[in-house]
Amino acid sequence: MSIVILSVAVTIAQLMLAVAMALVLVRILRGPRAQDRIIALDTLYINAMLLLVTFGISTGRIVYFEAALVIGMIGFVSTLALAKFLMRGEVIE
């Protein structure tokens, strides 16, 4: 019984994350300012990371968790670089 509940919950979570990613893509395309687009990009990589975690839960493979960790690190660094570029106009001083 608990395996059925887990698989249904993971499937619902994957569908909700896919919808959230689609809405974030709309914000990236229609964002009125560059700051809105950067925050939407930050949200997109977090949703992608969570989608990989749900894939890892449903399949039981460790590769998805490692990929989520890599996406999290790269996304964090890219968000910092884009924010610094918007503030100062250059990334490396």
N, CA, C and O atoms as a GROMACS GRO file, in nm:
protein
  372
    1MET      N    1   0.082  -0.120   0.000
    1MET     CA    2   0.000   0.000   0.000
    1MET      C    3   0.086   0.126   0.000
    1MET      O    4   0.055   0.220  -0.073
    2SER      N    5   0.194   0.130   0.080
    2SER     CA    6   0.275   0.251   0.088
    2SER      C    7   0.354   0.275  -0.040
    2SER      O    8   0.385   0.390  -0.073
    3ILE      N    9   0.387   0.167  -0.115
    3ILE     CA   10   0.458   0.185  -0.243
    3ILE      C   11   0.365   0.250  -0.344
    3ILE      O   12   0.409   0.332  -0.424
    4VAL      N   13   0.239   0.215  -0.340
    4VAL     CA   14   0.142   0.276  -0.431
    4VAL      C   15   0.127   0.425  -0.399
    4VAL      O   16   0.124   0.508  -0.489
    5ILE      N   17   0.117   0.457  -0.272
    5ILE     CA   18   0.104   0.596  -0.231
    5ILE      C   19   0.227   0.676  -0.271
    5ILE      O   20   0.216   0.790  -0.318
    6LEU      N   21   0.345   0.618  -0.252
    6LEU     CA   22   0.469   0.686  -0.289
    6LEU      C   23   0.477   0.710  -0.438
    6LEU      O   24   0.515   0.818  -0.481
    7SER      N   25   0.442   0.611  -0.518
    7SER     CA   26   0.450   0.629  -0.663
    7SER      C   27   0.349   0.732  -0.713
    7SER      O   28   0.379   0.808  -0.805
    8VAL      N   29   0.231   0.734  -0.655
    8VAL     CA   30   0.132   0.835  -0.694
    8VAL      C   31   0.179   0.974  -0.652
    8VAL      O   32   0.165   1.070  -0.729
    9ALA      N   33   0.233   0.986  -0.533
    9ALA     CA   34   0.281   1.116  -0.485
    9ALA      C   35   0.397   1.167  -0.570
    9ALA      O   36   0.404   1.286  -0.601
   10VAL      N   37   0.488   1.078  -0.608
   10VAL     CA   38   0.602   1.119  -0.691
   10VAL      C   39   0.555   1.160  -0.830
   10VAL      O   40   0.605   1.257  -0.886
   11THR      N   41   0.459   1.088  -0.885
   11THR     CA   42   0.405   1.123  -1.017
   11THR      C   43   0.336   1.259  -1.013
   11THR      O   44   0.354   1.340  -1.104
   12ILE      N   45   0.259   1.285  -0.910
   12ILE     CA   46   0.192   1.415  -0.897
   12ILE      C   47   0.296   1.526  -0.880
   12ILE      O   48   0.281   1.634  -0.937
   13ALA      N   49   0.399   1.499  -0.801
   13ALA     CA   50   0.505   1.599  -0.782
   13ALA      C   51   0.577   1.628  -0.914
   13ALA      O   52   0.609   1.744  -0.942
   14GLN      N   53   0.602   1.525  -0.995
   14GLN     CA   54   0.667   1.547  -1.124
   14GLN      C   55   0.579   1.629  -1.217
   14GLN      O   56   0.630   1.716  -1.288
   15LEU      N   57   0.450   1.603  -1.218
   15LEU     CA   58   0.359   1.682  -1.301
   15LEU      C   59   0.354   1.828  -1.256
   15LEU      O   60   0.355   1.919  -1.338
   16MET      N   61   0.349   1.849  -1.125
   16MET     CA   62   0.346   1.986  -1.074
   16MET      C   63   0.476   2.060  -1.104
   16MET      O   64   0.473   2.179  -1.135
   17LEU      N   65   0.588   1.991  -1.094
   17LEU     CA   66   0.716   2.055  -1.126
   17LEU      C   67   0.725   2.087  -1.274
   17LEU      O   68   0.782   2.190  -1.312
   18ALA      N   69   0.669   2.002  -1.360
   18ALA     CA   70   0.669   2.030  -1.503
   18ALA      C   71   0.584   2.153  -1.534
   18ALA      O   72   0.622   2.236  -1.617
   19VAL      N   73   0.470   2.166  -1.469
   19VAL     CA   74   0.386   2.284  -1.487
   19VAL      C   75   0.458   2.409  -1.436
   19VAL      O   76   0.453   2.514  -1.500
   20ALA      N   77   0.523   2.397  -1.322
   20ALA     CA   78   0.598   2.512  -1.268
   20ALA      C   79   0.710   2.554  -1.361
   20ALA      O   80   0.736   2.673  -1.378
   21MET      N   81   0.778   2.456  -1.423
   21MET     CA   82   0.885   2.490  -1.516
   21MET      C   83   0.830   2.559  -1.640
   21MET      O   84   0.894   2.649  -1.694
   22ALA      N   85   0.713   2.517  -1.686
   22ALA     CA   86   0.652   2.583  -1.801
   22ALA      C   87   0.615   2.727  -1.768
   22ALA      O   88   0.634   2.816  -1.851
   23LEU      N   89   0.562   2.750  -1.649
   23LEU     CA   90   0.526   2.887  -1.609
   23LEU      C   91   0.651   2.974  -1.592
   23LEU      O   92   0.648   3.094  -1.623
   24VAL      N   93   0.758   2.915  -1.543
   24VAL     CA   94   0.883   2.991  -1.528
   24VAL      C   95   0.941   3.026  -1.664
   24VAL      O   96   0.997   3.134  -1.681
   25LEU      N   97   0.927   2.937  -1.761
   25LEU     CA   98   0.973   2.969  -1.897
   25LEU      C   99   0.896   3.087  -1.955
   25LEU      O  100   0.953   3.169  -2.027
   26VAL      N  101   0.768   3.095  -1.924
   26VAL     CA  102   0.690   3.211  -1.968
   26VAL      C  103   0.745   3.339  -1.904
   26VAL      O  104   0.755   3.442  -1.970
   27ARG      N  105   0.781   3.332  -1.776
   27ARG     CA  106   0.836   3.449  -1.708
   27ARG      C  107   0.972   3.487  -1.766
   27ARG      O  108   1.005   3.606  -1.775
   28ILE      N  109   1.051   3.388  -1.805
   28ILE     CA  110   1.181   3.419  -1.865
   28ILE      C  111   1.161   3.490  -1.998
   28ILE      O  112   1.233   3.585  -2.029
   29LEU      N  113   1.066   3.446  -2.076
   29LEU     CA  114   1.043   3.506  -2.208
   29LEU      C  115   0.974   3.643  -2.199
   29LEU      O  116   1.003   3.731  -2.280
   30ARG      N  117   0.885   3.662  -2.102
   30ARG     CA  118   0.808   3.785  -2.094
   30ARG      C  119   0.850   3.878  -1.982
   30ARG      O  120   0.787   3.981  -1.959
   31GLY      N  121   0.956   3.844  -1.911
   31GLY     CA  122   0.998   3.925  -1.796
   31GLY      C  123   1.023   4.069  -1.834
   31GLY      O  124   1.094   4.096  -1.930
   32PRO      N  125   0.965   4.162  -1.760
   32PRO     CA  126   0.982   4.302  -1.798
   32PRO      C  127   1.125   4.354  -1.776
   32PRO      O  128   1.170   4.443  -1.848
   33ARG      N  129   1.196   4.300  -1.679
   33ARG     CA  130   1.332   4.346  -1.650
   33ARG      C  131   1.427   4.229  -1.646
   33ARG      O  132   1.386   4.113  -1.638
   34ALA      N  133   1.554   4.261  -1.650
   34ALA     CA  134   1.656   4.156  -1.645
   34ALA      C  135   1.658   4.089  -1.508
   34ALA      O  136   1.688   3.969  -1.499
   35GLN      N  137   1.628   4.161  -1.404
   35GLN     CA  138   1.626   4.103  -1.270
   35GLN      C  139   1.518   3.995  -1.259
   35GLN      O  140   1.539   3.891  -1.196
   36ASP      N  141   1.402   4.020  -1.321
   36ASP     CA  142   1.296   3.920  -1.320
   36ASP      C  143   1.338   3.795  -1.394
   36ASP      O  144   1.305   3.683  -1.353
   37ARG      N  145   1.410   3.813  -1.503
   37ARG     CA  146   1.455   3.698  -1.580
   37ARG      C  147   1.559   3.616  -1.503
   37ARG      O  148   1.560   3.493  -1.512
   38ILE      N  149   1.645   3.682  -1.428
   38ILE     CA  150   1.745   3.610  -1.349
   38ILE      C  151   1.680   3.532  -1.235
   38ILE      O  152   1.720   3.419  -1.208
   39ILE      N  153   1.582   3.590  -1.171
   39ILE     CA  154   1.511   3.519  -1.064
   39ILE      C  155   1.434   3.402  -1.123
   39ILE      O  156   1.426   3.296  -1.061
   40ALA      N  157   1.376   3.420  -1.241
   40ALA     CA  158   1.306   3.310  -1.306
   40ALA      C  159   1.403   3.199  -1.345
   40ALA      O  160   1.370   3.080  -1.336
   41LEU      N  161   1.522   3.235  -1.389
   41LEU     CA  162   1.623   3.135  -1.422
   41LEU      C  163   1.667   3.060  -1.297
   41LEU      O  164   1.690   2.939  -1.302
   42ASP      N  165   1.678   3.130  -1.186
   42ASP     CA  166   1.711   3.067  -1.058
   42ASP      C  167   1.602   2.967  -1.020
   42ASP      O  168   1.632   2.856  -0.975
   43THR      N  169   1.478   3.006  -1.036
   43THR     CA  170   1.366   2.917  -1.006
   43THR      C  171   1.364   2.797  -1.100
   43THR      O  172   1.329   2.686  -1.059
   44LEU      N  173   1.402   2.820  -1.225
   44LEU     CA  174   1.403   2.711  -1.322
   44LEU      C  175   1.506   2.605  -1.285
   44LEU      O  176   1.477   2.485  -1.294
   45TYR      N  177   1.624   2.645  -1.245
   45TYR     CA  178   1.723   2.543  -1.210
   45TYR      C  179   1.686   2.472  -1.080
   45TYR      O  180   1.719   2.355  -1.063
   46ILE      N  181   1.620   2.539  -0.989
   46ILE     CA  182   1.574   2.472  -0.868
   46ILE      C  183   1.467   2.369  -0.901
   46ILE      O  184   1.466   2.259  -0.846
   47ASN      N  185   1.375   2.406  -0.991
   47ASN     CA  186   1.272   2.310  -1.031
   47ASN      C  187   1.333   2.192  -1.105
   47ASN      O  188   1.289   2.078  -1.087
   48ALA      N  189   1.433   2.217  -1.189
   48ALA     CA  190   1.499   2.107  -1.260
   48ALA      C  191   1.571   2.016  -1.161
   48ALA      O  192   1.570   1.894  -1.177
   49MET      N  193   1.631   2.074  -1.061
   49MET     CA  194   1.699   1.996  -0.959
   49MET      C  195   1.598   1.908  -0.883
   49MET      O  196   1.624   1.791  -0.858
   50LEU      N  197   1.485   1.965  -0.847
   50LEU     CA  198   1.384   1.888  -0.776
   50LEU      C  199   1.321   1.780  -0.864
   50LEU      O  200   1.285   1.673  -0.816
   51LEU      N  201   1.309   1.808  -0.994
   51LEU     CA  202   1.257   1.707  -1.086
   51LEU      C  203   1.352   1.588  -1.095
   51LEU      O  204   1.309   1.473  -1.101
   52LEU      N  205   1.482   1.617  -1.097
   52LEU     CA  206   1.578   1.507  -1.097
   52LEU      C  207   1.573   1.427  -0.966
   52LEU      O  208   1.590   1.305  -0.967
   53VAL      N  209   1.550   1.494  -0.856
   53VAL     CA  210   1.538   1.423  -0.728
   53VAL      C  211   1.415   1.331  -0.730
   53VAL      O  212   1.422   1.218  -0.681
   54THR      N  213   1.304   1.379  -0.784
   54THR     CA  214   1.185   1.292  -0.792
   54THR      C  215   1.208   1.175  -0.887
   54THR      O  216   1.157   1.066  -0.863
   55PHE      N  217   1.284   1.197  -0.996
   55PHE     CA  218   1.318   1.085  -1.082
   55PHE      C  219   1.404   0.984  -1.006
   55PHE      O  220   1.387   0.863  -1.022
   56GLY      N  221   1.495   1.033  -0.925
   56GLY     CA  222   1.578   0.945  -0.845
   56GLY      C  223   1.499   0.866  -0.743
   56GLY      O  224   1.529   0.749  -0.718
   57ILE      N  225   1.398   0.929  -0.685
   57ILE     CA  226   1.314   0.859  -0.589
   57ILE      C  227   1.233   0.750  -0.659
   57ILE      O  228   1.218   0.640  -0.607
   58SER      N  229   1.180   0.783  -0.778
   58SER     CA  230   1.095   0.686  -0.846
   58SER      C  231   1.174   0.569  -0.904
   58SER      O  232   1.124   0.456  -0.907
   59THR      N  233   1.296   0.593  -0.950
   59THR     CA  234   1.374   0.484  -1.009
   59THR      C  235   1.469   0.417  -0.909
   59THR      O  236   1.505   0.301  -0.927
   60GLY      N  237   1.508   0.489  -0.806
   60GLY     CA  238   1.600   0.433  -0.708
   60GLY      C  239   1.745   0.438  -0.752
   60GLY      O  240   1.829   0.368  -0.694
   61ARG      N  241   1.778   0.518  -0.851
   61ARG     CA  242   1.916   0.530  -0.899
   61ARG      C  243   1.983   0.652  -0.837
   61ARG      O  244   1.920   0.756  -0.816
   62ILE      N  245   2.111   0.638  -0.807
   62ILE     CA  246   2.188   0.744  -0.742
   62ILE      C  247   2.231   0.851  -0.842
   62ILE      O  248   2.260   0.964  -0.802
   63VAL      N  249   2.236   0.818  -0.969
   63VAL     CA  250   2.286   0.910  -1.072
   63VAL      C  251   2.202   1.038  -1.074
   63VAL      O  252   2.257   1.147  -1.094
   64TYR      N  253   2.072   1.026  -1.054
   64TYR     CA  254   1.986   1.144  -1.057
   64TYR      C  255   2.018   1.239  -0.941
   64TYR      O  256   2.012   1.360  -0.957
   65PHE      N  257   2.050   1.184  -0.827
   65PHE     CA  258   2.083   1.269  -0.712
   65PHE      C  259   2.215   1.343  -0.734
   65PHE      O  260   2.229   1.459  -0.696
   66GLU      N  261   2.310   1.275  -0.797
   66GLU     CA  262   2.438   1.340  -0.826
   66GLU      C  263   2.419   1.449  -0.932
   66GLU      O  264   2.480   1.556  -0.922
   67ALA      N  265   2.336   1.423  -1.031
   67ALA     CA  266   2.309   1.525  -1.133
   67ALA      C  267   2.238   1.645  -1.072
   67ALA      O  268   2.264   1.759  -1.111
   68ALA      N  269   2.148   1.620  -0.978
   68ALA     CA  270   2.080   1.731  -0.911
   68ALA      C  271   2.178   1.815  -0.831
   68ALA      O  272   2.166   1.937  -0.826
   69LEU      N  273   2.275   1.750  -0.768
   69LEU     CA  274   2.376   1.824  -0.693
   69LEU      C  275   2.461   1.911  -0.785
   69LEU      O  276   2.491   2.026  -0.752
   70VAL      N  277   2.498   1.858  -0.900
   70VAL     CA  278   2.578   1.935  -0.996
   70VAL      C  279   2.497   2.053  -1.050
   70VAL      O  280   2.550   2.164  -1.062
   71ILE      N  281   2.370   2.031  -1.082
   71ILE     CA  282   2.286   2.141  -1.130
   71ILE      C  283   2.272   2.248  -1.023
   71ILE      O  284   2.273   2.367  -1.054
   72GLY      N  285   2.258   2.207  -0.898
   72GLY     CA  286   2.247   2.303  -0.789
   72GLY      C  287   2.371   2.390  -0.775
   72GLY      O  288   2.360   2.511  -0.756
   73MET      N  289   2.488   2.328  -0.785
   73MET     CA  290   2.612   2.406  -0.772
   73MET      C  291   2.632   2.500  -0.890
   73MET      O  292   2.667   2.617  -0.872
   74ILE      N  293   2.611   2.450  -1.010
   74ILE     CA  294   2.629   2.534  -1.129
   74ILE      C  295   2.526   2.647  -1.132
   74ILE      O  296   2.558   2.760  -1.168
   75GLY      N  297   2.403   2.617  -1.095
   75GLY     CA  298   2.300   2.719  -1.092
   75GLY      C  299   2.328   2.828  -0.991
   75GLY      O  300   2.303   2.946  -1.018
   76PHE      N  301   2.379   2.791  -0.874
   76PHE     CA  302   2.412   2.890  -0.773
   76PHE      C  303   2.522   2.984  -0.820
   76PHE      O  304   2.513   3.105  -0.804
   77VAL      N  305   2.626   2.927  -0.878
   77VAL     CA  306   2.737   3.010  -0.927
   77VAL      C  307   2.692   3.099  -1.042
   77VAL      O  308   2.733   3.215  -1.050
   78SER      N  309   2.610   3.047  -1.130
   78SER     CA  310   2.564   3.129  -1.243
   78SER      C  311   2.472   3.242  -1.197
   78SER      O  312   2.476   3.351  -1.252
   79THR      N  313   2.391   3.216  -1.096
   79THR     CA  314   2.306   3.322  -1.043
   79THR      C  315   2.390   3.433  -0.979
   79THR      O  316   2.361   3.551  -0.997
   80LEU      N  317   2.493   3.394  -0.906
   80LEU     CA  318   2.582   3.495  -0.847
   80LEU      C  319   2.654   3.576  -0.956
   80LEU      O  320   2.667   3.698  -0.943
   81ALA      N  321   2.699   3.510  -1.060
   81ALA     CA  322   2.770   3.580  -1.167
   81ALA      C  323   2.677   3.676  -1.241
   81ALA      O  324   2.716   3.788  -1.274
   82LEU      N  325   2.556   3.634  -1.268
   82LEU     CA  326   2.461   3.723  -1.336
   82LEU      C  327   2.422   3.842  -1.248
   82LEU      O  328   2.409   3.953  -1.298
   83ALA      N  329   2.404   3.818  -1.119
   83ALA     CA  330   2.371   3.928  -1.028
   83ALA      C  331   2.486   4.028  -1.020
   83ALA      O  332   2.463   4.149  -1.019
   84LYS      N  333   2.608   3.978  -1.013
   84LYS     CA  334   2.723   4.068  -1.009
   84LYS      C  335   2.737   4.145  -1.139
   84LYS      O  336   2.773   4.263  -1.138
   85PHE      N  337   2.708   4.080  -1.251
   85PHE     CA  338   2.713   4.149  -1.379
   85PHE      C  339   2.610   4.260  -1.387
   85PHE      O  340   2.638   4.367  -1.442
   86LEU      N  341   2.491   4.237  -1.333
   86LEU     CA  342   2.388   4.341  -1.335
   86LEU      C  343   2.424   4.457  -1.244
   86LEU      O  344   2.391   4.572  -1.274
   87MET      N  345   2.491   4.428  -1.132
   87MET     CA  346   2.525   4.535  -1.038
   87MET      C  347   2.641   4.619  -1.087
   87MET      O  348   2.635   4.741  -1.080
   88ARG      N  349   2.747   4.555  -1.138
   88ARG     CA  350   2.870   4.629  -1.170
   88ARG      C  351   2.901   4.636  -1.318
   88ARG      O  352   2.983   4.718  -1.359
   89GLY      N  353   2.840   4.554  -1.400
   89GLY     CA  354   2.869   4.555  -1.542
   89GLY      C  355   2.985   4.466  -1.583
   89GLY      O  356   3.019   4.459  -1.701
   90GLU      N  357   3.046   4.397  -1.486
   90GLU     CA  358   3.152   4.303  -1.515
   90GLU      C  359   3.151   4.193  -1.411
   90GLU      O  360   3.108   4.214  -1.297
   91VAL      N  361   3.198   4.075  -1.449
   91VAL     CA  362   3.196   3.963  -1.358
   91VAL      C  363   3.329   3.949  -1.287
   91VAL      O  364   3.334   3.929  -1.165
   92ILE      N  365   3.437   3.959  -1.363
   92ILE     CA  366   3.572   3.945  -1.305
   92ILE      C  367   3.634   4.084  -1.296
   92ILE      O  368   3.638   4.158  -1.394
   93GLU      N  369   3.681   4.116  -1.177
   93GLU     CA  370   3.738   4.250  -1.158
   93GLU      C  371   3.885   4.253  -1.192
   93GLU      O  372   3.949   4.358  -1.181
   0.00000   0.00000   0.00000
